[in-house]
């Protein structure tokens, strides 16, 4: 095939593609009176020119805006002086959100015949793997919309599931597996948040650090399963003793617990500590290895108004020192951190 003929065929095909992509009705003027065509979407052969003009205009009416043709490959054949064939492989990108059709490869075979001085289209055969279209359609837009809707619903469902899974994962990562209350990780995070908030508002932040008295003796005497039950019961008492919104009860580690109380002064914190102590006494969990004969807490109470003079660990250290003093002075008691 000569270069000129090859360029001619490419030019004829390029003109067709441009007019089709731009939805130019003048394309219908190039259909021969002896036209035949095969529609890939409708899956039927057309032998009447006027019927093909109607289908083309139906196509243009269904999708009015310009479409983008992504060419993949072109093959040309020069059958005779007045007949040429071109086959193009491409993807059609419709002017709508589409993650289905744009991935499919379509094939178009055009046969041009020289009629007088004008090259006319005598055959168009397009193969588009889009499934059968519905009545009144050239492109299966109705089915596409249904599939897009189904895909969108699936994405939304998976997004909700992922959000719920992340929420549960976050909850698990911040929850003590034994007692069901906040864990050390959660406490450390909330302490930083509440410290910064209290520093901005110049309000007091209080903490109670609690330790089960002689818990090792309890485990040795009653067994570790009973020890786990004991810790769960104490966690429930702590939660029921904390009444204000924003206060946090956490398992600090082992048999230690902590209560964090925003906007709480020293007197109010001591009152909470006494309430916890009395609630634990009322629970009366047996502990034969201690003088009272029941499970008790040692409690250290600290209170600070955060400022540039301190960091959050200062509050924790003060509560820890007060707790140590409570243990030194006989346990089963409350000690207040020194000013």
Secondary structure by P-SEA (a helix, b strand, c coil): ccaaaaaaaaaaaaaaaaaaaacccccccccccbbbbbbcccccccccaaaaaaaaaaaaaacccbbbbbccbbbbbbccccbbbbbbbbbbbccccccccccbbbbbbbbbbbccccccccbbbbbbcccccccccccaaaaaaaaaaaaaaaaaaaaaaaaaaaaaaaaaaacccccccccaaaaaaaaaaaaaaaaaacbbbbbbbbbccaaaaaaaaccaaaaaaaaaaaaaaaaaacccccbbbbcccccbbbbbbccccaaaaaaaaaaaaaaaaaaccccccccccbbbbbbbbbbbcccccccaaaaaaaaaaaaaaaaaacccccccccc
